[in-house]
Amino acid sequence: MQKISLANLARPSSNRQRGFTLIELLVVISIIATLMSLILPAIQNAREAGRRTQCLNNIRNVTVAGMSFASSNPNGHFPSLGLYPPDPTSAAFPPPFMEGSSWVLEILPFMDQQGTFDRWDRNQPWDGANNLPLASSLYIEALACPNDESAFATPGGLTYVANAGFAELTTGADSSNNSRGHTFFDARLDWNSTSPAGPGDPEDIEITFRTGVFWSHFSTIREKAVCSNKCFAPGKIYDGSSNTIMLAENINAGITNWANPSLNSCGFIFPINGEASSPTDTNKASMLLLSNSVAGTKTGTQPFPNQKKSGPEGAPFPTSNHPGIVVMSMCDGSARTLSESIDKRVYTQLMTPDGTRLRTLSSGTFFPESPLSADSF
């Protein structure tokens, strides 16, 4: 049996493992922190790239559904921005309009939602007893951007809005006199500098119509029934379908749910100052709010991408939570991203389906100057 002496016990063992010193521990922590600071942005960028790709796929699917609607429509038109049928509960003649539904309802059969489309009660408004539960409970993933916290994974959520052209803003920076119906025949815009101006002039009506792709449909007997279901058809976009915006992101859209036909819920516009023109005004482009000074003086509203990103809810302008860009689709079915610093003239011309090429008006007169041809910046 081996004897163990006191000297051997006092001697340090060569097998005892040595721990980290405080300095070594701090060095290890600093190295890990440095690696994390390098890795986390790359992870975030990868996640954002994935969300951006998903958003592009979603808006492309919705766009294809809209084009499928147009190809199956006997008139070949895109779906109406909002449907406003006569109110069946009213005894007045002509009956008042009823807020029916948005363009989203019309494309549901082309998005594998035929069941919801068939169950929709067209004798009730979008928020009626039968319709509101349908729209408020149905979540369609393709209608929402994954970066839109108010719409993504939310029943009734809507991110993508339709190109509703030029409109006049009146009460407040983000309100529209057309928020109920958004009609081109009621706009007070004197494009040809003649009297009567705006609603009383067929040429003013037609030129305003050319500024947007989607317009509301009023199906009733009315003095101004000229607006009835007059939306653009893909083959009639004279500026080029690949050069005309069809849908855009708006993280402030989808008020209540996707069925709401209000412009502030399902459309986006370029604001116009109708008071800036008169019958004696020879500059037909002077009405366009294309400069900060004019737009700020009239409404305080900047309609360009991401300039109303902070809201309020219902502001009808393109906004996105993707850094520096807004996802949009074109009338040829393609989807792309537009920089928030895009040239103002380029963006404005991308909105108009027939605003940059000279055309003969239906009245037979020739409009010699495009509304966008003058240097308004």
Residue pairs with C-beta under 8 A, 6 or more apart in sequence:
20 28
48 322
48 323
51 145
51 146
51 147
51 322
52 322
52 325
52 327
52 337
54 145
54 146
55 145
55 146
55 147
55 249
55 322
55 327
56 327
56 335
56 336
56 337
57 335
58 141
58 142
58 143
58 144
58 145
58 159
58 160
59 145
59 160
59 247
59 249
59 327
59 328
59 329
59 335
60 329
60 333
60 334
60 335
61 111
61 142
62 107
62 111
62 142
62 143
62 160
62 247
62 329
63 246
63 247
63 329
63 330
63 333
63 334
63 335
64 110
64 333
65 107
65 110
65 111
66 78
66 79
66 103
66 107
66 110
66 246
66 247
67 78
67 234
67 333
68 107
68 110
69 78
69 79
69 106
69 107
69 110
70 76
70 77
70 78
70 79
70 233
70 234
75 229
75 233
76 233
76 234
76 235
77 229
77 230
77 231
77 232
77 233
78 103
78 162
78 213
78 214
78 231
78 232
78 233
78 234
78 246
79 103
79 106
79 107
79 214
79 231
80 103
80 106
80 214
80 215
80 216
80 217
80 229
80 231
81 102
81 103
81 162
81 164
81 182
81 214
81 215
81 216
81 231
81 261
81 263
81 266
81 267
82 99
82 100
82 101
82 102
82 103
82 181
82 182
82 216
82 217
82 261
82 262
82 263
82 266
83 100
83 101
83 102
83 105
83 106
83 216
83 217
83 219
83 261
84 97
84 98
84 99
84 100
84 181
84 216
84 217
84 218
84 219
84 220
84 261
85 97
85 98
85 100
85 122
85 219
85 220
86 94
86 95
86 96
86 97
86 98
86 219
86 220
87 95
87 96
87 97
87 98
88 95
88 98
88 123
90 96
94 220
94 221
94 222
95 220
97 181
97 218
97 220
98 124
98 125
99 125
99 126
99 127
99 180
99 260
99 261
99 262
100 122
100 125
100 126
100 261
101 120
101 122
101 126
101 131
101 259
101 261
102 126
102 258
102 259
102 260
102 261
102 265
102 266
103 162
103 214
103 266
104 143
104 158
104 258
104 259
104 266
105 117
105 120
105 259
108 114
108 116
108 117
109 117
111 140
111 142
113 138
113 140
116 134
116 138
119 130
119 134
120 131
120 134
121 128
121 130
121 131
124 130
124 131
125 131
126 132
126 135
126 257
126 259
126 260
126 261
127 256
127 259
127 260
131 259
132 257
134 259
135 156
135 257
135 258
135 259
136 155
136 156
136 256
136 257
137 155
137 156
138 155
138 156
139 153
139 154
139 155
139 156
139 157
140 258
143 151
143 157
143 158
143 159
143 160
143 258
144 151
144 152
144 153
144 154
144 157
144 158
144 159
145 151
145 152
145 159
145 160
145 249
145 251
145 320
145 321
145 322
145 327
146 152
147 251
147 320
147 321
147 322
148 157
148 159
148 249
148 251
148 321
149 251
149 321
150 157
150 251
150 252
150 254
150 313
151 157
151 158
151 159
151 251
151 253
151 254
152 159
155 257
156 254
156 256
156 257
156 258
156 259
157 254
157 257
157 258
158 253
158 254
158 257
158 258
158 265
158 266
159 249
159 250
159 251
159 253
159 254
160 247
160 248
160 249
160 250
160 253
160 329
161 247
161 248
161 249
161 250
161 253
161 266
161 267
161 268
161 316
161 318
162 213
162 214
162 246
162 247
162 266
162 267
162 268
163 212
163 213
163 214
163 244
163 245
163 246
163 247
163 248
163 267
163 268
163 351
164 182
164 212
164 213
164 214
164 215
164 263
164 267
164 268
164 269
164 316
165 184
165 208
165 209
165 210
165 211
165 212
165 213
165 214
165 215
165 269
165 270
165 351
165 352
166 187
166 189
166 208
166 211
166 212
166 269
166 270
166 271
166 272
166 288
166 351
166 352
167 176
167 177
167 178
167 182
167 187
167 212
167 263
167 269
167 270
167 271
167 272
168 176
168 177
168 178
168 187
168 188
168 189
168 271
168 272
168 273
168 274
169 175
169 176
169 177
169 271
169 272
169 298
169 299
169 301
170 176
170 177
171 177
172 299
173 299
173 300
173 301
173 315
174 264
174 301
174 308
174 312
174 314
174 315
174 316
174 317
175 264
176 182
176 263
176 264
176 269
176 271
176 316
177 186
178 186
178 187
178 263
179 262
179 263
179 264
180 262
180 263
181 216
181 218
181 263
182 215
182 216
182 263
182 267
182 269
183 215
183 216
183 218
183 224
183 227
184 205
184 208
184 209
184 211
184 212
184 215
184 227
184 230
185 199
185 205
185 208
185 224
185 226
185 227
186 199
186 224
187 198
187 199
187 204
187 205
187 208
187 272
187 274
188 197
188 198
188 199
188 274
188 275
189 197
189 198
189 204
189 207
189 208
189 272
189 274
189 277
189 287
190 197
190 198
190 201
190 204
190 274
190 277
190 278
190 279
190 281
190 287
191 203
191 204
191 207
191 208
191 277
191 284
191 287
191 367
191 371
192 201
192 203
192 204
192 207
192 284
192 367
193 277
193 278
193 279
193 280
193 281
193 282
193 284
194 201
194 203
194 279
195 201
195 279
197 204
197 277
197 278
197 279
198 204
198 274
199 205
199 224
202 361
202 362
202 363
203 361
203 363
203 365
203 367
205 226
206 361
206 362
206 363
207 361
207 367
207 371
209 215
209 230
210 352
210 353
210 354
210 355
210 359
211 270
211 351
211 352
211 355
211 371
212 232
212 269
212 351
212 352
212 353
213 231
213 232
213 237
213 244
213 245
213 246
213 331
213 353
214 231
214 232
214 267
215 227
215 230
215 231
216 227
216 261
217 227
217 228
217 229
217 231
218 225
218 227
218 228
219 228
219 229
232 331
232 353
232 354
234 241
234 331
234 332
236 353
236 354
237 244
237 331
237 353
237 354
238 353
238 354
238 357
238 359
239 349
239 352
239 353
239 354
239 355
239 356
239 357
241 330
241 331
241 332
242 330
242 331
242 332
242 334
243 330
243 349
243 350
244 330
244 331
244 350
244 351
244 352
244 353
245 328
245 329
245 330
245 331
245 350
245 351
246 328
246 329
246 330
246 331
247 328
247 329
248 268
248 305
248 318
248 326
248 327
248 328
248 329
249 318
249 319
249 320
249 322
249 326
249 327
249 328
250 268
250 315
250 316
250 317
250 318
250 319
251 309
251 319
251 320
251 321
252 308
252 311
252 312
252 313
252 314
252 315
252 317
252 319
253 264
253 265
253 266
253 268
253 314
253 316
254 260
254 265
254 266
255 262
255 264
255 265
255 313
255 314
256 265
258 266
260 266
262 314
263 269
263 316
264 314
264 315
264 316
265 314
267 316
268 316
268 317
268 318
269 303
269 316
269 317
270 288
270 289
270 303
270 348
270 351
271 289
271 295
271 298
271 299
271 301
271 303
272 287
272 288
272 289
273 287
273 289
273 294
273 298
273 299
274 287
275 298
276 286
276 287
276 294
276 298
277 284
277 286
277 287
283 374
284 369
284 371
284 374
285 369
285 371
285 372
285 373
285 374
285 376
286 374
286 376
288 348
288 371
288 372
288 376
289 295
289 298
289 299
289 301
289 303
290 344
290 345
290 348
290 376
290 377
291 344
291 376
291 377
292 302
295 301
295 302
295 303
296 302
301 308
301 315
301 317
302 308
302 317
303 317
304 317
304 318
304 340
304 342
304 344
304 347
305 317
305 318
305 319
305 320
305 325
305 326
305 338
305 339
305 340
305 342
305 347
306 318
306 319
306 320
306 324
306 326
306 340
307 317
307 340
308 315
308 317
308 319
309 319
309 320
309 321
318 326
318 328
318 338
319 326
320 326
320 327
322 337
324 339
324 340
324 341
325 337
325 338
325 339
325 340
326 337
326 338
326 340
327 335
327 336
327 337
328 335
328 336
328 337
328 338
329 335
329 336
330 336
331 353
338 347
338 350
344 377
345 372
345 377
348 372
349 355
349 356
349 372
352 372
355 370
355 371
355 372
356 370
356 372
356 373
357 370
358 366
358 367
358 368
358 370
359 367
360 366
360 367
361 367
